[in-house]
Amino acid sequence: MIALATTVADHRGHLIPKARAHLPALAARFGNVAVAATTGTPTETLDLLRAQGAVVARNESDSRRIGRHRRQVLAMAAESGRHVMYLDLDHALRWVEHEPAELDAVLARALRTDCLVIGRTQAGRDALPRRLRDTEAIVNHVYALTTGRAWDLMMAARAFSPAAARSVAAGCLVDTVANDVAWPLYCERAGFGLDYVEARGLTYLTNDEYAHGAVDDEKDRDPRLWARRVEIAWQQVAEIVPYIR
């Protein structure tokens, strides 16, 4: 079986009902679960994870260290000696809730390569809020021009062979969210095999949107949120630049 590496930042406890309902089905698909949680995540969320056998590390919330926390939990999961799938917890819960058979198929495919990049379908990308859709398209385009691969990179869904998981955790020292592009670029340079698959079950929602079944379209009118997404896109592109030939 594959190990699950996941992170969670859910300070208001929006994910608690979803975790209560879907964590057993999620955990049953993995040999073990490693979690990096922010210190503000409620105890109840962590108790639900531990009840499924998860090992939990705690970190102060820091948007500049998202990649470091992902790398930390990847290393924790890699200690099992298994293949490792990395997924943010809310994405994983939605996937097992809405497309469990697809998740099973992707898990099986993950066992056949060193680094599996899991993207969204075109319909999933089209459904993104505009501030994400427009800025992520730039990152994907620069990556495609650099590598020849027209992949959707910014869903933070990856699976690794045991050797690739250990190598990424130890050697791909990108602390920001730009690990989205850095991990597959690092794997290719290190000689690991890459594969790509798109999944209907991978969708973007904030935790509160997921919990309450509603999307706040007004957020696309906030210039600060746009500015943050432009900053994230630049972080990603900056990690691609050293790989441009």
C-alpha positions in Angstrom: 0.0 0.0 0.0 0.9 3.7 -0.4 1.6 6.0 2.5 -0.3 9.3 2.6 1.5 12.6 3.4 -0.9 15.4 4.1 -1.0 18.9 5.6 -3.9 20.7 7.2 -4.5 24.3 8.3 -8.1 24.6 9.5 -8.1 27.1 12.3 -11.9 27.4 12.4 -12.6 23.7 12.2 -14.5 23.8 8.9 -13.2 20.4 8.0 -14.3 18.6 11.1 -17.7 17.3 9.8 -16.0 16.2 6.5 -13.2 14.5 8.3 -15.6 12.7 10.6 -17.5 11.5 7.6 -14.7 10.6 5.1 -11.4 10.1 7.0 -12.1 6.4 7.6 -12.5 5.7 3.8 -9.5 7.8 3.0 -7.2 6.2 5.6 -8.3 2.7 4.6 -6.7 3.3 1.2 -3.3 4.0 2.6 -0.8 1.9 4.6 0.0 4.8 6.9 -0.8 8.5 7.2 1.6 11.3 8.2 0.2 14.8 8.9 1.8 18.2 9.3 -0.8 20.5 11.0 -0.7 24.1 11.9 -0.8 24.8 15.7 -4.1 26.6 15.2 -5.8 23.5 13.8 -8.4 22.3 16.4 -7.6 19.4 18.7 -10.8 17.6 17.4 -9.4 17.5 13.8 -6.1 16.1 15.1 -7.9 13.5 17.2 -9.9 12.4 14.2 -6.7 11.9 12.3 -4.9 10.1 15.1 -8.0 7.8 15.5 -7.2 6.6 12.0 -3.6 5.9 12.9 -2.0 9.1 11.7 1.3 10.4 13.0 0.9 14.2 13.5 3.6 17.0 13.6 2.7 20.5 14.5 4.0 23.7 13.0 3.3 27.4 13.4 1.3 28.7 10.4 3.7 30.4 7.9 2.8 30.9 4.3 6.6 31.3 3.5 7.2 27.7 4.7 4.5 25.7 3.1 7.0 23.8 1.0 9.1 23.1 4.1 6.1 21.6 5.9 5.2 19.5 2.9 8.8 18.3 2.7 8.7 17.5 6.4 5.6 15.3 6.1 6.9 13.7 2.9 10.0 12.6 4.9 7.7 11.3 7.7 5.7 9.2 5.3 8.8 8.0 3.5 10.1 6.4 6.7 7.6 3.6 6.0 9.6 2.5 2.9 6.4 2.7 0.8 5.4 4.8 -2.2 4.1 8.1 -0.9 1.2 10.2 -2.1 1.2 13.9 -1.1 -2.3 15.6 -0.9 -3.6 18.6 1.1 -6.2 17.1 3.5 -9.2 19.0 2.1 -8.4 17.9 -1.5 -8.0 14.3 -0.3 -11.3 14.4 1.5 -13.2 15.8 -1.5 -11.5 13.2 -3.8 -12.6 10.2 -1.7 -16.0 11.7 -1.2 -16.8 12.4 -4.8 -14.6 10.1 -6.9 -13.4 7.1 -4.8 -12.9 4.8 -7.8 -10.8 7.4 -9.6 -8.7 7.8 -6.5 -8.1 4.0 -6.4 -7.1 4.0 -10.1 -4.6 6.8 -9.5 -3.1 5.0 -6.5 -2.6 1.9 -8.7 -0.9 4.1 -11.4 1.3 5.7 -8.8 3.0 2.4 -8.1 4.4 2.3 -11.7 6.5 5.5 -11.7 8.9 7.5 -9.5 7.0 10.8 -9.7 3.4 11.1 -10.6 2.0 14.6 -11.1 -1.7 14.7 -10.6 -3.5 17.6 -12.2 -7.1 18.7 -12.6 -9.1 18.2 -15.8 -9.8 21.1 -18.1 -13.3 21.4 -16.6 -11.7 21.6 -13.1 -9.3 24.3 -14.2 -12.1 26.2 -15.9 -14.1 26.1 -12.7 -11.4 27.9 -10.7 -11.9 31.4 -9.4 -10.5 33.8 -12.0 -7.6 35.0 -9.7 -6.4 31.4 -9.6 -7.3 30.4 -13.2 -5.5 33.3 -14.8 -2.3 33.2 -12.7 -2.0 29.4 -12.7 -2.3 29.4 -16.5 0.9 31.5 -16.7 2.8 29.0 -14.5 1.6 26.0 -16.5 2.5 27.8 -19.7 6.1 28.6 -18.6 6.5 25.0 -17.4 5.3 23.7 -20.8 7.6 26.0 -22.7 10.5 24.8 -20.5 9.8 21.0 -20.5 7.5 20.4 -23.4 4.8 19.1 -20.9 1.5 20.8 -20.8 0.7 19.8 -17.2 -1.5 21.3 -14.5 1.0 21.7 -11.7 -0.6 23.8 -8.9 -2.9 21.3 -7.2 -0.1 20.0 -5.0 -1.0 16.4 -5.7 2.0 14.1 -6.2 3.0 10.5 -5.7 6.6 9.2 -5.4 8.4 5.9 -5.3 10.3 5.3 -2.0 13.6 6.4 -3.5 12.1 9.5 -5.1 10.3 10.5 -1.9 13.4 10.2 0.2 15.4 12.2 -2.4 12.9 15.0 -2.7 12.5 15.3 1.1 16.3 15.5 1.6 17.4 17.4 -1.5 14.7 19.6 -2.9 15.0 22.5 -0.5 12.3 24.8 -1.7 10.5 26.2 1.4 7.7 28.1 -0.4 4.6 26.8 -2.1 6.7 26.8 -5.3 7.5 23.1 -4.5 4.5 22.6 -6.8 6.9 23.0 -9.8 10.2 22.3 -8.0 9.4 18.7 -7.0 8.9 17.4 -10.6 11.7 19.5 -12.0 14.0 18.1 -9.3 12.9 14.5 -9.9 13.6 14.8 -13.6 17.1 16.3 -13.1 17.8 13.5 -10.6 17.0 10.9 -13.1 13.7 9.7 -11.8 10.8 8.8 -14.1 7.8 11.1 -14.4 4.2 10.5 -15.3 1.1 12.7 -15.4 -2.6 12.0 -14.9 -5.6 14.3 -14.6 -8.4 13.7 -12.0 -12.0 14.9 -11.9 -12.0 14.4 -8.1 -9.3 17.1 -7.6 -11.2 20.4 -7.2 -10.4 23.7 -5.5 -12.5 25.1 -2.7 -11.5 26.9 0.5 -12.2 25.0 3.7 -15.3 27.1 4.5 -16.7 26.7 0.9 -16.2 23.0 1.1 -17.9 22.7 4.5 -20.9 24.8 3.6 -21.3 23.9 -0.1 -21.2 27.5 -1.3 -18.6 29.5 -3.3 -17.9 33.2 -2.6 -17.5 34.8 -6.0 -17.0 38.2 -4.4 -13.4 37.2 -3.4 -12.4 37.8 -7.0 -13.1 41.4 -6.5 -10.5 41.8 -3.7 -7.2 43.2 -5.1 -5.3 41.9 -2.2 -6.2 38.3 -3.0 -5.2 38.9 -6.6 -1.9 40.3 -5.5 -1.3 37.3 -3.4 -2.0 35.0 -6.3 0.4 37.0 -8.5 3.1 36.6 -5.9 2.5 32.8 -5.7 2.7 32.6 -9.5 6.0 34.5 -9.5 7.4 32.2 -6.8 6.6 29.2 -9.0 8.1 30.8 -12.2 11.2 31.8 -10.3 11.8 28.1 -9.5 11.4 27.1 -13.2 13.9 29.7 -14.4 17.1 27.7 -13.4 15.8 24.8 -15.5 15.4 26.7 -18.7 18.0 25.7 -21.3 
